[in-house]
Amino acid sequence: MDEATASGLRIAVLVKHVPDAQFDRHISGDDLTTVRSESILSELDEYALEAALQLVEAHGGAAAGHRITAITMGPAAAVNAVKKSLQIGADDGVHLTDEALTGSDASATSRALAALVQHAGPFDLVLTGMASTDGETSLVPAQLAERLGLPQVTFAASLDLTPGDGGWTLAARRDSDTYAETIEAPLPALVSVTDQINDPRYPNFKGIMAAKKKQIQVLSLADIGLSPEEVGFAGSWTTVEAAAPRPPRSQGIVITDEGDAGIRLVDFLAGQKLL
């Protein structure tokens, strides 16, 4: 086994602090950004974290020198996404927080994350969810891979690693409606995983207690070599011009069967252009 394999894997898992879907979402009236007062670790990022844990466990765990780092960017409260990741099983965390990050779109976010990953690394594997549950753009993984100069595999439904003389090779299965394909890539690489890849574990008491002793590094833009003009509103390619609350749901139409219910239902569907 070569030196890179013997030294253990370093895996970065990107996690995000997102508004809890159980509550209504709100937009700030001042800068048209999402209010994040009631936020949690993005559910889709838990699949990426579980994938990292399973890969490490399949190849000797911490005893083999493997290490998982949870990485996030956002306001002070975003550290809670890292803390939960540590409770689930990540070894350490990195939190980029800076007022200038406010308003970052996918492009500015990928720029900040690329600098953050490079500063905290090097990493053999970068794992992400298939999207964030707030923006749901699925743009950041591809942009991040491009900025880091890494081969990228998207929407992986399974993931395996094989050690070799030249280093590690990953194999990822991607599923479509009619076929499945397996893609291989050498490490280092970036992979986004779907919500079909595994069943994420929950933090247990032992993990919660152990997380209190794990390190979280807090960094600013200056620490990773970025200026405020490169992120946030100033560094974004897109802007939100206007936002309004979703209109209340209108009252439904009740069709009472008087012998013509079928005809009236078809007429209604046709009127809504559903037929």
WOPETA-V101759 format. One record per backbone hydrogen bond with DSSP energy under -1.0 kcal/mol. NH is the residue of the N-H (numbers start at 1). CO is the residue of the C=O. If there is no record, write none. Layout:
BEGIN
NH CO
NH CO
END
This chain:
BEGIN
6 2
7 3
8 5
11 67
12 125
13 69
14 127
15 71
18 40
20 38
23 20
28 33
32 28
35 26
40 18
42 16
49 45
50 46
51 47
52 48
53 49
54 50
55 51
56 52
57 53
58 54
59 56
61 56
64 61
65 62
66 61
67 9
69 11
70 92
71 13
72 94
74 96
78 75
79 76
80 77
81 78
83 79
84 80
85 81
86 82
87 83
88 84
89 85
90 85
91 68
92 68
93 215
94 70
95 217
96 72
97 219
101 98
102 99
104 101
109 105
110 106
111 107
112 108
113 109
114 110
115 111
116 112
117 113
118 114
119 115
120 116
121 117
124 10
125 10
126 189
127 12
128 191
136 132
143 139
144 140
145 141
146 142
147 143
148 144
149 145
150 145
153 190
156 192
157 173
160 171
162 169
167 164
169 162
170 185
171 160
172 183
173 158
174 181
176 179
181 174
183 172
185 170
187 168
189 124
190 151
191 126
192 153
193 128
194 156
208 204
209 205
210 206
211 207
213 210
214 211
217 93
219 95
224 220
226 221
230 227
231 228
235 231
264 260
265 261
266 262
267 263
268 264
269 265
270 266
271 267
272 268
273 270
274 269
END
